[in-house]
Amino acid sequence: MDRIQTDILISGGGVAGLSAAAAFGTAGFSVICVDPVAPATAETDADADLRTTAFLQPSVEVLKAAGLWDRLAPHAADLQVMRIVDAGGALPEPRLIRDFDAADISALPFGWNLPNWLLRREIVARLDELPNVDFRPGIATRDVLTREGAALVTLSDGTRIAARLLIGADGRNSPVRNALGIGVRTMRYGQKALAFAVTHPQPHGNISTEVHRSGGPFTLVPLPDRQGRPCSAVVWMDRGPETLRRAALPEAAFEEEMNIRSAGIYGPLTLASRRSVWPIISQIAARMAAERTALMAEAAHVVPPIGAQGLNMSLADLGVLLDLARATPDRLGDRRMLESYHRRRWPDVKARVTGIDLLNRASMTGVQGLRDLRAGALNALYAAGPLRKTLMRAGLGAR
């Protein structure tokens, strides 16, 4: 069988991989994107991803370059304020509330929040508009062999492909990364997260709220109203056994525990979706590039869902790759391009993985003295205006 020639082969059809296919296709490159599982594109699908993604300001530029933002913007909820609530006192009630307002550093919101299943629906629809993009759901990457001139890949259906650039966007257990022998450092916390949606009587006011007590944050992120009621997406992180116990609770019992843990934010919360469970780790690859290959998204880095960093780091990867490819398309996938990609992305990724690891460990503590110390540090940070604004800009990915 002859090899199919393409500019770019993307292994992985999650939100990051699909976004990469749209971005490179819009830029005029020929693209093949494969994933062993067809994307769930409706909230009612049994395997739908009920998490949400907050796209921070820099990510929107990447989405515009991919022809995606006009599709996504009508479905997005603004994130104007990031609110941190410390409920780590003797009672599960707020004892310290601090708001980080985007207006302090920008005329725009921090970002815009959308459900992951809807992202997949809209990105797949965009790929259908691009004749130079071939999306093949239900097909996996089987074998990878790289040479100086091309990455030679065999797919699970026997198709053989020669690509100038192979992009591994195939998750934390990346087959591409494993095939190339790139190591990873993994940090485990014994945590899992519950993801679900809630409605509530009080409007969220475009505020994303993290409630800290112990075990991990309870985060509410704005969504558009649902059936006339204010709605938020929730990610509730805690020790693995506790998360699994809560996932199995009857709805009434679950809502009782959920409302205690939410510290009364927005009034009584009502469960508005099924609950899904996700493992929590931090992970970073030893390198983000190899011969004819770039790693991006969770193939390169995984972080807990704190500060809306995960997918925004992935789109920062994509933005750098796209800039390099458009600047010198004749050098697509060569050693110089990929070394530049690694140099530009890995230090920032390392710093963010390390920082979020420390924040997560601080959020987990159940020792009262350490919880008091955490509250004091938050208060001191908020009081230092210049430092607060600098950290807000850094959280957006600004330099």
C-alpha positions in Angstrom: 0.0 0.0 0.0 1.4 3.4 -1.0 1.8 6.0 1.8 -0.6 8.9 1.8 1.4 12.2 1.8 0.2 15.1 4.1 1.6 18.2 5.6 0.4 17.4 9.1 -0.9 14.3 10.9 -2.6 15.0 14.2 -3.0 12.1 16.6 -5.8 12.9 18.9 -9.3 14.3 18.4 -10.0 16.0 21.7 -10.7 19.7 21.9 -7.0 20.5 21.5 -6.4 18.2 18.6 -9.6 19.3 16.8 -8.6 22.9 17.3 -5.2 22.2 15.8 -6.8 20.6 12.8 -9.0 23.6 12.3 -6.1 26.1 12.8 -3.7 24.4 10.4 -6.4 23.7 7.9 -7.5 27.3 7.9 -3.8 28.3 7.4 -3.8 26.2 4.2 -1.9 23.1 5.3 -3.2 19.6 4.4 -4.2 17.9 7.6 -5.3 14.4 8.7 -6.6 14.1 12.2 -7.3 10.7 13.8 -8.8 9.6 17.1 -9.9 6.1 18.3 -13.2 7.4 19.6 -15.7 9.5 17.8 -16.4 12.8 19.7 -19.5 13.1 21.8 -21.2 16.3 20.5 -24.4 16.4 22.5 -24.9 16.9 26.3 -27.2 13.8 26.4 -24.6 11.4 24.8 -23.6 8.7 27.3 -19.9 9.6 27.0 -20.3 13.4 26.8 -17.7 15.4 28.5 -19.6 17.5 31.0 -16.7 19.7 32.0 -16.4 23.2 30.7 -13.5 25.2 29.4 -12.8 28.8 30.1 -10.9 30.4 27.2 -8.7 33.1 28.5 -8.0 36.2 26.4 -4.9 35.0 24.5 -6.6 31.8 23.5 -9.3 33.7 21.6 -6.8 34.9 19.1 -5.9 31.3 18.3 -9.5 30.4 17.9 -10.1 33.3 15.6 -7.1 32.1 13.4 -8.8 28.7 13.3 -12.1 30.2 12.1 -13.8 29.0 15.3 -14.5 32.0 17.5 -17.5 33.3 15.6 -19.1 29.8 16.0 -18.3 29.7 19.7 -18.9 33.2 21.0 -22.8 33.1 20.9 -22.7 30.1 23.3 -20.1 31.6 25.7 -20.5 33.1 29.2 -18.2 35.9 30.2 -15.8 35.5 33.0 -15.4 39.0 34.4 -14.4 38.2 38.0 -12.3 35.4 39.5 -13.5 35.1 43.1 -11.6 33.1 45.8 -13.6 32.1 48.9 -11.8 30.7 51.9 -14.2 28.5 53.9 -11.4 26.9 55.9 -12.6 28.0 59.4 -14.2 25.8 62.0 -17.5 26.0 60.1 -18.0 25.5 56.4 -18.9 29.2 55.8 -17.1 31.9 54.0 -14.5 33.6 56.2 -12.6 35.5 53.5 -13.8 36.5 50.0 -11.5 38.2 47.5 -12.4 39.3 44.0 -9.9 39.6 41.1 -11.6 41.8 38.6 -10.5 41.8 34.9 -11.4 45.5 34.8 -8.2 46.1 36.8 -6.0 45.0 33.9 -8.2 45.0 30.8 -11.3 46.3 29.1 -12.2 42.6 28.3 -13.3 39.8 30.6 -10.7 37.3 31.8 -12.2 34.8 29.4 -15.3 33.0 28.2 -16.7 29.7 29.4 -18.2 26.9 27.2 -19.2 23.3 27.7 -16.7 20.8 26.3 -19.3 18.7 24.4 -20.5 21.9 22.6 -16.9 22.8 21.7 -16.5 19.4 20.0 -19.8 19.9 18.1 -18.8 23.3 16.8 -15.2 22.4 15.9 -16.3 19.3 14.0 -18.7 21.4 12.1 -15.8 23.8 11.2 -13.7 20.9 10.0 -16.5 19.9 7.6 -16.0 23.3 6.0 -12.3 22.7 5.2 -11.6 20.6 2.2 -7.9 20.2 3.1 -8.8 18.6 6.5 -9.5 14.9 6.7 -10.9 14.0 10.2 -11.1 10.2 10.8 -12.8 9.3 14.0 -12.7 5.7 15.1 -9.1 5.3 13.9 -6.0 5.2 16.2 -2.3 5.8 15.7 -0.7 2.3 15.7 3.0 2.6 14.7 5.3 5.6 14.5 8.7 5.7 12.8 10.4 9.1 12.2 13.0 10.0 9.6 14.8 13.3 8.9 12.3 14.0 6.0 9.0 12.7 7.4 7.1 10.9 10.2 6.0 7.6 8.9 2.8 6.5 10.7 0.6 3.4 10.4 -3.0 3.7 11.5 -5.2 1.1 13.2 -7.0 0.4 9.9 -3.7 -0.3 8.1 -3.4 3.1 6.3 0.2 4.3 6.0 0.9 8.0 6.1 4.0 10.2 5.6 3.7 13.5 7.3 6.0 16.5 7.3 4.9 17.1 10.9 3.3 14.7 13.4 1.5 16.3 16.2 0.8 14.2 19.3 -2.3 15.6 20.9 -3.4 12.2 22.1 -3.7 12.6 25.9 -1.8 11.9 29.1 -1.1 8.4 28.0 0.0 9.6 24.5 0.7 6.7 22.0 2.9 9.1 20.0 5.0 10.2 23.1 5.4 6.6 24.2 6.4 5.4 20.7 9.2 8.0 20.6 10.4 7.1 24.1 9.8 10.6 25.6 9.6 10.3 29.4 7.2 12.1 31.7 7.2 13.1 35.3 3.8 12.4 37.0 2.6 13.8 40.4 -0.4 12.0 41.9 -2.6 13.5 44.6 -5.1 10.8 45.5 -7.7 13.1 44.1 -10.6 12.8 41.7 -13.0 15.5 40.5 -16.8 15.5 40.0 -18.0 17.6 37.0 -21.6 18.6 36.7 -23.9 21.6 36.2 -26.2 23.3 38.7 -28.9 25.9 38.7 -29.3 28.5 41.5 -31.6 31.3 42.5 -28.9 34.1 42.6 -27.3 35.2 39.3 -23.6 34.4 39.0 -22.8 37.9 37.7 -20.2 36.5 35.4 -18.1 35.5 38.4 -16.0 32.3 38.5 -15.8 31.2 42.1 -13.3 28.8 43.8 -14.4 27.8 47.3 -11.4 26.4 49.3 -11.8 24.3 52.4 -10.0 21.0 52.3 -9.5 18.1 49.8 -9.4 20.5 46.8 -11.4 23.5 45.5 -15.1 23.5 44.7 -15.3 25.7 41.6 -18.4 27.3 40.0 -17.9 28.7 36.5 -20.7 30.7 34.8 -22.8 29.2 32.1 -25.7 30.7 30.1 -29.1 30.5 31.9 -30.8 27.1 31.7 -34.6 27.2 31.5 -34.7 30.7 32.8 -32.5 30.0 35.9 -28.9 31.1 36.5 -26.6 28.1 35.7 -23.0 27.3 36.6 -20.6 24.4 35.8 -19.1 22.8 38.9 -15.8 21.0 39.3 -15.5 19.5 42.8 -12.1 18.1 43.7 -11.6 15.9 46.7 -9.9 12.7 47.9 -10.6 9.8 45.5 -12.8 7.7 47.9 -14.9 10.6 48.9 -15.5 11.7 45.3 -16.5 8.1 44.3 -18.9 7.9 47.4 -20.5 11.2 46.4 -20.9 10.2 42.8 -23.0 7.2 43.9 -25.2 9.1 46.3 -28.9 9.6 45.6 -29.6 13.0 44.1 -31.2 14.5 47.3 -28.3 13.3 49.5 -25.8 14.6 47.0 -27.4 18.0 46.8 -27.3 18.2 50.6 -23.6 17.6 50.7 -23.0 19.9 47.7 -24.8 22.8 49.3 -22.8 22.4 52.5 -19.5 22.4 50.5 -20.5 25.4 48.4 -20.6 27.6 51.5 -24.0 29.0 50.4 -22.7 30.7 47.3 -25.6 31.7 45.0 -28.1 30.2 47.4 -29.4 26.6 47.3 -27.8 24.7 44.3 -29.9 22.3 42.3 -28.2 19.5 40.3 -28.9 20.1 36.6 -27.0 17.3 34.9 -25.5 13.9 35.5 -22.2 13.6 37.4 -19.0 12.5 35.8 -15.7 11.6 37.6 -12.2 12.6 36.4 -8.8 11.6 37.8 -6.5 14.5 39.0 -2.8 14.4 38.3 0.0 16.8 37.3 2.3 15.6 34.5 5.0 17.1 32.2 6.9 15.5 29.4 10.7 15.7 29.4 10.6 17.3 25.9 7.8 18.7 23.8 9.5 17.9 20.4 11.4 15.1 18.7 12.3 14.2 15.1 9.4 15.5 12.9 7.1 15.4 16.0 5.6 18.0 18.3 3.8 17.2 21.5 1.0 19.5 22.7 -1.9 19.6 25.2 -2.1 16.6 27.6 0.5 14.6 25.7 2.9 17.3 26.9 1.4 18.6 30.2 -1.5 17.9 32.5 -2.6 20.1 35.4 -5.4 20.1 37.9 -8.4 22.3 37.0 -7.3 25.4 38.9 -7.1 28.8 37.4 -8.5 27.8 34.0 -5.0 26.9 32.9 -5.3 23.4 31.2 -6.7 23.9 27.7 -5.3 27.5 27.6 -1.8 26.0 27.9 -2.7 23.7 25.1 -3.9 26.6 22.9 -0.6 28.4 23.7 1.2 25.3 22.4 -0.9 25.5 19.2 -0.3 29.3 18.8 3.4 28.8 18.8 3.3 25.9 16.4 1.0 27.8 14.1 3.2 30.9 14.2 6.3 28.9 13.3 4.6 27.0 10.5 3.2 30.1 8.9 6.5 32.0 9.2 8.5 29.4 7.3 6.1 26.9 5.7 9.0 25.3 3.7 10.6 24.2 7.0 7.4 22.7 8.5 8.4 19.9 10.9 12.2 20.3 10.5 14.7 20.1 13.3 15.1 23.9 13.6 11.4 24.6 13.8 10.8 21.9 16.4 13.8 23.0 18.6 12.4 26.5 18.5 9.0 25.2 19.6 10.5 23.3 22.5 12.5 26.4 23.7 9.5 28.7 23.4 7.0 26.5 25.2 8.7 24.2 27.7 10.0 26.7 30.3 6.5 28.3 30.5 4.9 24.9 30.8 7.3 23.9 33.5 6.6 27.0 35.5 2.8 26.6 35.3 2.8 22.9 36.1 5.0 23.7 39.2 2.8 26.6 40.3 -0.5 24.8 39.9 1.0 21.8 41.7 1.8 24.0 44.7 -1.7 25.7 44.6 -3.4 22.3 44.6 -1.4 21.0 47.5 -2.3 24.1 49.4 -6.0 23.7 48.6 -6.0 20.1 49.8 -4.8 20.7 53.4 -7.2 19.7 56.2 -4.9 20.9 59.0 -6.5 24.0 60.6 -3.2 25.8 61.1 -2.3 25.4 57.5 -5.8 26.5 56.4 -5.3 29.6 58.5 -1.9 30.2 56.8 -3.5 29.8 53.4 -6.2 32.4 54.2 -3.5 34.8 55.4 -1.5 34.4 52.3 -4.5 35.1 50.1 -5.3 38.2 52.1 -1.7 39.5 51.8 -1.6 38.8 48.0 -4.9 40.7 47.5 -3.7 43.7 49.5 -0.6 44.1 47.4 -2.2 45.8 44.4 0.8 45.8 42.0 1.6 42.1 42.8 -2.1 41.2 42.4 -2.2 42.7 38.9 1.0 41.1 37.9 -0.2 37.7 38.9 -3.5 38.3 37.1 -1.7 39.1 33.9 0.5 36.1 34.3 -2.6 33.9 34.8 -3.8 35.1 31.4 -0.6 34.1 29.8 0.6 37.7 29.3 4.3 38.4 29.4 
